Amino acid sequence: MAPFIETLRKGGPAFTVEDIDSGFLIHLVEGRESGFNEIARLVMDNAGPDYSAFPRSDGRGGYDCVHVILHER
């Protein structure tokens, strides 16, 4: 697994991680919208051969969750 994904799976101050069968979800920590949106964009910008990323809008121009699907290698 790519180092970026390994680090992301540990969570952070702006997001929590929920493991699911296809990969994992990163969820917004309330009150940390700005930091979460930065992480969400970084996750989407780095998607490629290791994973796909599907964000969910918060309805206010940002995100509240990103579904990360890991690719089999």
ChimeraX commands (.cxc) that place a marker at each C-alpha (Angstrom):
marker #1 position 0.00,0.00,0.00 radius 0.5
marker #1 position 1.23,3.50,-0.84 radius 0.5
marker #1 position 2.70,5.53,2.05 radius 0.5
marker #1 position 0.09,8.28,1.55 radius 0.5
marker #1 position -2.75,5.79,2.02 radius 0.5
marker #1 position -1.11,4.24,5.08 radius 0.5
marker #1 position -0.80,7.67,6.68 radius 0.5
marker #1 position -4.36,8.62,5.72 radius 0.5
marker #1 position -5.78,5.47,7.34 radius 0.5
marker #1 position -4.47,6.63,10.72 radius 0.5
marker #1 position -6.92,9.54,10.79 radius 0.5
marker #1 position -6.15,13.07,11.83 radius 0.5
marker #1 position -7.50,16.12,13.66 radius 0.5
marker #1 position -9.99,16.95,10.86 radius 0.5
marker #1 position -11.20,13.42,10.05 radius 0.5
marker #1 position -11.94,9.95,11.32 radius 0.5
marker #1 position -11.57,6.73,9.36 radius 0.5
marker #1 position -14.12,3.92,9.00 radius 0.5
marker #1 position -12.97,0.66,7.41 radius 0.5
marker #1 position -15.36,-0.92,4.91 radius 0.5
marker #1 position -15.08,-3.92,2.57 radius 0.5
marker #1 position -13.97,-1.96,-0.50 radius 0.5
marker #1 position -11.53,0.34,1.34 radius 0.5
marker #1 position -12.45,3.02,3.85 radius 0.5
marker #1 position -14.39,6.22,4.46 radius 0.5
marker #1 position -12.95,9.41,5.85 radius 0.5
marker #1 position -15.48,11.47,7.80 radius 0.5
marker #1 position -15.43,15.13,8.77 radius 0.5
marker #1 position -14.86,16.02,12.43 radius 0.5
marker #1 position -17.40,18.76,13.17 radius 0.5
marker #1 position -15.79,22.15,13.51 radius 0.5
marker #1 position -12.83,21.13,11.30 radius 0.5
marker #1 position -14.46,21.81,7.92 radius 0.5
marker #1 position -11.57,23.80,6.44 radius 0.5
marker #1 position -8.97,21.17,7.32 radius 0.5
marker #1 position -11.21,18.36,6.13 radius 0.5
marker #1 position -11.81,20.04,2.77 radius 0.5
marker #1 position -8.04,20.36,2.28 radius 0.5
marker #1 position -7.54,16.67,3.05 radius 0.5
marker #1 position -10.48,15.68,0.81 radius 0.5
marker #1 position -8.98,17.61,-2.12 radius 0.5
marker #1 position -5.56,16.07,-1.48 radius 0.5
marker #1 position -7.08,12.58,-1.46 radius 0.5
marker #1 position -8.92,13.24,-4.72 radius 0.5
marker #1 position -5.87,14.85,-6.38 radius 0.5
marker #1 position -3.69,11.82,-5.53 radius 0.5
marker #1 position -6.14,9.14,-6.70 radius 0.5
marker #1 position -4.74,6.86,-9.36 radius 0.5
marker #1 position -3.40,3.33,-9.64 radius 0.5
marker #1 position -3.64,2.60,-5.89 radius 0.5
marker #1 position -7.13,3.92,-5.16 radius 0.5
marker #1 position -10.19,5.85,-6.36 radius 0.5
marker #1 position -11.81,8.61,-4.28 radius 0.5
marker #1 position -15.45,9.63,-4.28 radius 0.5
marker #1 position -16.33,12.71,-2.20 radius 0.5
marker #1 position -19.74,13.53,-0.75 radius 0.5
marker #1 position -20.81,17.17,-0.73 radius 0.5
marker #1 position -21.80,18.83,2.52 radius 0.5
marker #1 position -24.29,21.00,0.59 radius 0.5
marker #1 position -22.34,24.18,1.39 radius 0.5
marker #1 position -19.52,23.99,-1.17 radius 0.5
marker #1 position -17.35,21.57,0.80 radius 0.5
marker #1 position -17.24,17.88,1.69 radius 0.5
marker #1 position -18.29,15.78,4.67 radius 0.5
marker #1 position -17.03,12.34,3.59 radius 0.5
marker #1 position -14.76,10.70,1.04 radius 0.5
marker #1 position -15.15,7.05,0.02 radius 0.5
marker #1 position -11.73,5.61,-0.80 radius 0.5
marker #1 position -11.83,2.39,-2.83 radius 0.5
marker #1 position -8.56,0.48,-2.81 radius 0.5
marker #1 position -7.48,-1.16,-6.06 radius 0.5
marker #1 position -6.33,-4.76,-5.99 radius 0.5
marker #1 position -2.70,-5.20,-7.00 radius 0.5
marker link #1:1,2 radius 0.2
marker link #1:2,3 radius 0.2
marker link #1:3,4 radius 0.2
marker link #1:4,5 radius 0.2
marker link #1:5,6 radius 0.2
marker link #1:6,7 radius 0.2
marker link #1:7,8 radius 0.2
marker link #1:8,9 radius 0.2
marker link #1:9,10 radius 0.2
marker link #1:10,11 radius 0.2
marker link #1:11,12 radius 0.2
marker link #1:12,13 radius 0.2
marker link #1:13,14 radius 0.2
marker link #1:14,15 radius 0.2
marker link #1:15,16 radius 0.2
marker link #1:16,17 radius 0.2
marker link #1:17,18 radius 0.2
marker link #1:18,19 radius 0.2
marker link #1:19,20 radius 0.2
marker link #1:20,21 radius 0.2
marker link #1:21,22 radius 0.2
marker link #1:22,23 radius 0.2
marker link #1:23,24 radius 0.2
marker link #1:24,25 radius 0.2
marker link #1:25,26 radius 0.2
marker link #1:26,27 radius 0.2
marker link #1:27,28 radius 0.2
marker link #1:28,29 radius 0.2
marker link #1:29,30 radius 0.2
marker link #1:30,31 radius 0.2
marker link #1:31,32 radius 0.2
marker link #1:32,33 radius 0.2
marker link #1:33,34 radius 0.2
marker link #1:34,35 radius 0.2
marker link #1:35,36 radius 0.2
marker link #1:36,37 radius 0.2
marker link #1:37,38 radius 0.2
marker link #1:38,39 radius 0.2
marker link #1:39,40 radius 0.2
marker link #1:40,41 radius 0.2
marker link #1:41,42 radius 0.2
marker link #1:42,43 radius 0.2
marker link #1:43,44 radius 0.2
marker link #1:44,45 radius 0.2
marker link #1:45,46 radius 0.2
marker link #1:46,47 radius 0.2
marker link #1:47,48 radius 0.2
marker link #1:48,49 radius 0.2
marker link #1:49,50 radius 0.2
marker link #1:50,51 radius 0.2
marker link #1:51,52 radius 0.2
marker link #1:52,53 radius 0.2
marker link #1:53,54 radius 0.2
marker link #1:54,55 radius 0.2
marker link #1:55,56 radius 0.2
marker link #1:56,57 radius 0.2
marker link #1:57,58 radius 0.2
marker link #1:58,59 radius 0.2
marker link #1:59,60 radius 0.2
marker link #1:60,61 radius 0.2
marker link #1:61,62 radius 0.2
marker link #1:62,63 radius 0.2
marker link #1:63,64 radius 0.2
marker link #1:64,65 radius 0.2
marker link #1:65,66 radius 0.2
marker link #1:66,67 radius 0.2
marker link #1:67,68 radius 0.2
marker link #1:68,69 radius 0.2
marker link #1:69,70 radius 0.2
marker link #1:70,71 radius 0.2
marker link #1:71,72 radius 0.2
marker link #1:72,73 radius 0.2
view
